[in-house]
Amino acid sequence: MRELPFYHAFAGKVPAIATELAEKLVALAPPGLARVIFANSGSEANDTAIKLVWYYNNALGRPHKKKIIGRLKGFHGLTIGAASLTGLPHNHADFDLPIPGILHVSCPHHYRFAHDGETEEDFATRLAAELEETIQREGPDTVAAFVAEPVMGAGGVIVPPKTYFEKIGKVCEAHDIYMISDEVICGFGRLGRNFGCEVLGFRPHGLSVAKALSSAYLPIAGVMIPEVMYQALLEESRKLGGFHHGFTYSGHPVAAAVAVKTLEIYARDKVFAGAAARIPQFQQHMKKLGEHPLVGEARGLGLMGGLELVADKKTRRAFDPKQTVAARCVRFAEDEGLIVRAVIGDTVTACPPLIIKADEVDELFARLSRALDRTLDWAKREKLLAS
Ligand SMILES: Cc1ncc(COP(=O)(O)O)c(C=O)c1O
């Protein structure tokens, strides 16, 4: 703050610390992600990503290739573009969203949406076929991008079925569709590697990052793009006499300095490796809670877990949303001194700090287990369970 509390980046002056941060991000990201444009939140990053895809296709002389595909239950933020891409109906209702040109394909949740007896691989094949059909129906020349979180977060910690991204990636490649990995939750060690897409085995063209970029100490986000896109944007901007996008606080020097320090600490303290070492223990505990009478499915990847609570374990019957069973469990957890979150579909989610220690993982699950037991007692008293 003493060096440079603020200067905007609109007129060709970029704070040196923002450049340093961009270089650090490029070094951390999968190969091919060569340039960074900053924003102040995950939502702004995704809105920026959408605008860049549109601008890029205009630059390439493809003015009709503009539609963007997201997924039901995906969450990408709540500004107009990002909220449109989000596939949760309650984020659309009465906000006049989604905007035209944004489409959603099915949610890759095997437990809820696979057919009887369908393997994960077959389910993934069916979802890739649905994407292909959607693109064909819309016209491949009109579809520009596909955006996905590696593991869906706010939609309920939904881990895609085996081979999903491999198959989706092939469809996108066949139609020259730009793939964006929304790494706002999964980025920076959450799934055991630098970025979630690396764990899920897909090679996106672009990335959105936020949250753990600064460990949330200050607001900062970014969009990472390949060199070929950058060059096209540059060329188009020369024609137009400037690149007319940005926010006053994009690449704010103080937020950038905090992010640079955060990345340094991640490296210095080997935070991602430390988190990766805790994953097997965390997921074993998750799996164990899957045996609890209230839990229909215990799922997760990396240091992300979700427990879907059901009224009938055998038939997978969900509770009536009005009974707010997961919210009740969250309150019992709070009584136990544990913060977890309830998301739609009565799923209780846990996303601990990357620096969590082994004994703290045990403690987390001991408390969560007690909260589940108390929820079960309550649900029995309220006669909410299948007899
Ligand atoms: C995957 C994902 N993308 C984007 C966002 C939006 O980020 P923000 O709330 O910083 O706008 C979120 C927020 O939770 C998110 O989980």
The ligand as a Gaussian input file, in Angstrom:
#p B3LYP/6-31G(d) Opt

LIG

0 1
 C      -17.336000     -22.187000      -9.375000
 C      -17.676000     -20.765000      -9.060000
 N      -17.578000     -19.845000     -10.022000
 C      -17.850000     -18.555000      -9.787000
 C      -18.251000     -18.121000      -8.545000
 C      -18.580000     -16.690000      -8.311000
 O      -17.602000     -16.072000      -7.571000
 P      -17.919000     -14.702000      -6.798000
 O      -18.886000     -15.016000      -5.717000
 O      -16.548000     -14.264000      -6.331000
 O      -18.482000     -13.761000      -7.796000
 C      -18.347000     -19.044000      -7.508000
 C      -18.749000     -18.608000      -6.150000
 O      -18.972000     -19.369000      -5.256000
 C      -18.069000     -20.401000      -7.770000
 O      -18.193000     -21.339000      -6.815000

